[in-house]
């Protein structure tokens, strides 16, 4: 259907990357791959193995010892993908608030980003993929045909995460979510290796006042225009 082969969608937490990336992937018949799930899965595994979150070398070693799988969802419970660690379904375990608080610490280590980034790049270079994350267009797949960067205010993103968690039946506090997200933004944007930022050739979309459908239509038009030029 499409001459565009690799699409990178980046942005901070709750900017809409996962929802929108999956819709675009389904529209194109491409693989949808959320790289953030890999970092969450590793963070969960580090908790289980009592690995120090500040020990980048040991975390990278753990990443090579465990087997993380990101699959098309087989359960209709709101998940965008199945996430398995050594065959165990941890899809919802990696969404707990304690993982939210620690995943940025785990992902800031250069050794961890190199270990998981290589795995992500291998998947991406197969083509026909919509890959979402925080450094796809800048580091993992700089040769992506289309690079999208989604952004929104931290207050709006915290509200979205609050609603999402409440709909899953979780008891959550908005102020705690907001504080956690502010801290995560700070860590993600200030780390020395692969900081969160749009690629120089990315299309930046402010989603504050846009519905999911509006963002999707904008990206679809971008893809169609790109295909027309090729």
BATORLO-296933 format. One line per field, with one value per residue (C-alpha): residue number from 1; chain; residue in three letters; x, y, z. Coordinates in steps of 0.02 Angstrom, whole numbers, plus 50000, padded with zeros to 5 digits. Example, Ala and Ser with C-alpha at 12.3 -4.5 7.8 and 13.67 -1.06 7.14 Angstrom:
REM residues 2
i	(1,2)
ch	(A,A)
aa	(Ala,Ser)
xx	(50615,50684)
yy	(49775,49947)
zz	(50390,50357)
***
This chain:
REM residues 230
i	(1,2,3,4,5,6,7,8,9,10,11,12,13,14,15,16,17,18,19,20,21,22,23,24,25,26,27,28,29,30,31,32,33,34,35,36,37,38,39,40,41,42,43,44,45,46,47,48,49,50,51,52,53,54,55,56,57,58,59,60,61,62,63,64,65,66,67,68,69,70,71,72,73,74,75,76,77,78,79,80,81,82,83,84,85,86,87,88,89,90,91,92,93,94,95,96,97,98,99,100,101,102,103,104,105,106,107,108,109,110,111,112,113,114,115,116,117,118,119,120,121,122,123,124,125,126,127,128,129,130,131,132,133,134,135,136,137,138,139,140,141,142,143,144,145,146,147,148,149,150,151,152,153,154,155,156,157,158,159,160,161,162,163,164,165,166,167,168,169,170,171,172,173,174,175,176,177,178,179,180,181,182,183,184,185,186,187,188,189,190,191,192,193,194,195,196,197,198,199,200,201,202,203,204,205,206,207,208,209,210,211,212,213,214,215,216,217,218,219,220,221,222,223,224,225,226,227,228,229,230)
ch	(A,A,A,A,A,A,A,A,A,A,A,A,A,A,A,A,A,A,A,A,A,A,A,A,A,A,A,A,A,A,A,A,A,A,A,A,A,A,A,A,A,A,A,A,A,A,A,A,A,A,A,A,A,A,A,A,A,A,A,A,A,A,A,A,A,A,A,A,A,A,A,A,A,A,A,A,A,A,A,A,A,A,A,A,A,A,A,A,A,A,A,A,A,A,A,A,A,A,A,A,A,A,A,A,A,A,A,A,A,A,A,A,A,A,A,A,A,A,A,A,A,A,A,A,A,A,A,A,A,A,A,A,A,A,A,A,A,A,A,A,A,A,A,A,A,A,A,A,A,A,A,A,A,A,A,A,A,A,A,A,A,A,A,A,A,A,A,A,A,A,A,A,A,A,A,A,A,A,A,A,A,A,A,A,A,A,A,A,A,A,A,A,A,A,A,A,A,A,A,A,A,A,A,A,A,A,A,A,A,A,A,A,A,A,A,A,A,A,A,A,A,A,A,A,A,A,A,A,A,A)
aa	(Unk,Unk,Unk,Unk,Unk,Unk,Unk,Unk,Unk,Unk,Unk,Unk,Unk,Unk,Unk,Unk,Unk,Unk,Unk,Unk,Unk,Unk,Unk,Unk,Unk,Unk,Unk,Unk,Unk,Unk,Unk,Unk,Unk,Unk,Unk,Unk,Unk,Unk,Unk,Unk,Unk,Unk,Unk,Unk,Unk,Unk,Unk,Unk,Unk,Unk,Unk,Unk,Unk,Unk,Unk,Unk,Unk,Unk,Unk,Unk,Unk,Unk,Unk,Unk,Unk,Unk,Unk,Unk,Unk,Unk,Unk,Unk,Unk,Unk,Unk,Unk,Unk,Unk,Unk,Unk,Unk,Unk,Unk,Unk,Unk,Unk,Unk,Unk,Unk,Unk,Unk,Unk,Unk,Unk,Unk,Unk,Unk,Unk,Unk,Unk,Unk,Unk,Unk,Unk,Unk,Unk,Unk,Unk,Unk,Unk,Unk,Unk,Unk,Unk,Unk,Unk,Unk,Unk,Unk,Unk,Unk,Unk,Unk,Unk,Unk,Unk,Unk,Unk,Unk,Unk,Unk,Unk,Unk,Unk,Unk,Unk,Unk,Unk,Unk,Unk,Unk,Unk,Unk,Unk,Unk,Unk,Unk,Unk,Unk,Unk,Unk,Unk,Unk,Unk,Unk,Unk,Unk,Unk,Unk,Unk,Unk,Unk,Unk,Unk,Unk,Unk,Unk,Unk,Unk,Unk,Unk,Unk,Unk,Unk,Unk,Unk,Unk,Unk,Unk,Unk,Unk,Unk,Unk,Unk,Unk,Unk,Unk,Unk,Unk,Unk,Unk,Unk,Unk,Unk,Unk,Unk,Unk,Unk,Unk,Unk,Unk,Unk,Unk,Unk,Unk,Unk,Unk,Unk,Unk,Unk,Unk,Unk,Unk,Unk,Unk,Unk,Unk,Unk,Unk,Unk,Unk,Unk,Unk,Unk,Unk,Unk,Unk,Unk,Unk,Unk)
xx	(50000,50138,50308,50349,50435,50490,50393,50463,50348,50429,50370,50355,50243,50056,50079,49977,50119,50052,49871,49911,50057,49948,49811,49936,50017,49849,49803,49964,49970,50137,50211,50177,50323,50325,50505,50455,50382,50556,50624,50474,50497,50680,50635,50510,50640,50767,50643,50615,50803,50839,50961,51019,50933,51091,51202,51201,51319,51220,51057,51129,51187,51012,50943,51050,51000,50811,50701,50581,50442,50324,50177,50012,49883,49789,49681,49549,49578,49637,49818,49907,50029,50070,50231,50317,50474,50542,50369,50277,50141,50188,50085,49996,50130,50245,50112,50117,50164,50327,50382,50333,50448,50598,50596,50679,50820,50846,50835,50959,51107,51209,51240,51054,51010,51144,51086,50902,50932,51023,50875,50754,50858,50861,50671,50655,50773,50662,50545,50356,50359,50288,50408,50368,50479,50585,50739,50681,50700,50861,50958,50875,50813,50880,50847,50659,50557,50442,50479,50340,50361,50204,50199,50075,50084,50134,49967,49868,49974,49953,49765,49764,49864,49749,49593,49674,49720,49550,49464,49567,49497,49657,49651,49765,49800,49816,49947,50057,50044,50085,50237,50299,50278,50369,50513,50516,50517,50664,50765,50721,50763,50924,51011,51177,51139,50990,50896,50712,50698,50628,50741,50790,50684,50537,50360,50312,50127,50056,49913,49848,49693,49684,49581,49660,49567,49637,49816,49793,49724,49871,49995,49899,49906,50093,50118,50012,50107,50272,50216,50159,50332,50426)
yy	(50000,50120,50169,50240,50096,50157,50279,50345,50424,50504,50607,50614,50505,50510,50617,50491,50394,50220,50248,50345,50233,50079,50159,50211,50039,49953,50073,50034,49849,49879,49809,49918,49920,50018,50027,50100,49932,49856,49981,49950,49762,49777,49888,49757,49620,49723,49735,49548,49512,49650,49736,49910,50035,50141,49998,50022,49878,49753,49814,49793,49619,49579,49642,49512,49374,49392,49373,49517,49491,49624,49541,49583,49584,49421,49484,49619,49713,49880,49830,49889,49741,49584,49606,49446,49422,49246,49191,49275,49401,49562,49681,49764,49737,49855,49992,50006,50176,50107,50063,50238,50310,50200,50171,50337,50296,50128,50200,50341,50220,50218,50031,49996,50108,50025,49849,49880,50003,49872,49753,49892,49941,49762,49758,49929,49895,49751,49887,49904,49964,50104,50119,50231,50290,50437,50425,50330,50473,50537,50379,50211,50242,50409,50347,50334,50394,50495,50562,50625,50708,50723,50845,50914,51006,50901,50943,50878,50722,50689,50709,50581,50456,50486,50450,50297,50222,50262,50175,50020,50025,50086,50201,50347,50526,50659,50762,50609,50567,50747,50751,50584,50641,50806,50709,50588,50729,50808,50647,50602,50774,50801,50633,50639,50493,50505,50645,50666,50792,50800,50755,50907,50842,50784,50850,50917,50903,50989,50876,50986,51040,50896,50737,50570,50570,50742,50689,50527,50619,50740,50596,50503,50656,50670,50489,50511,50668,50579,50431,50550,50629,50463)
zz	(50000,50044,49976,50146,50237,50409,50519,50683,50813,50965,51111,51300,51408,51370,51214,51114,51033,51070,51022,50865,50814,50823,50718,50584,50584,50561,50421,50328,50371,50459,50618,50770,50891,51054,51114,51281,51327,51318,51445,51557,51543,51590,51738,51797,51777,51875,52018,52014,52014,52141,52023,52073,51958,51958,51896,51708,51670,51771,51695,51520,51567,51628,51462,51374,51495,51482,51328,51299,51171,51104,51017,50936,51076,51104,51248,51225,51387,51321,51292,51135,51136,51233,51332,51385,51489,51474,51421,51565,51520,51612,51505,51650,51782,51686,51696,51885,51960,52032,51855,51798,51931,51891,51703,51664,51784,51699,51524,51555,51564,51401,51418,51429,51282,51177,51222,51189,51048,50945,50964,50914,50763,50700,50706,50623,50478,50421,50361,50358,50537,50643,50790,50936,51078,51133,51022,50867,50744,50822,50870,50834,50656,50592,50415,50446,50297,50408,50582,50693,50863,50970,51113,51240,51406,51555,51638,51489,51479,51666,51645,51505,51608,51758,51655,51576,51745,51821,51675,51716,51892,51976,52126,52079,52130,51994,52086,52109,51924,51878,51991,51925,51745,51777,51852,51707,51580,51671,51669,51489,51419,51518,51500,51408,51294,51175,51264,51225,51083,50907,50762,50659,50514,50620,50599,50770,50816,50970,51027,51168,51074,50949,50956,50913,50746,50703,50738,50641,50489,50491,50492,50356,50244,50277,50224,50068,50018,50044,49938,49801,49793,49787)
***
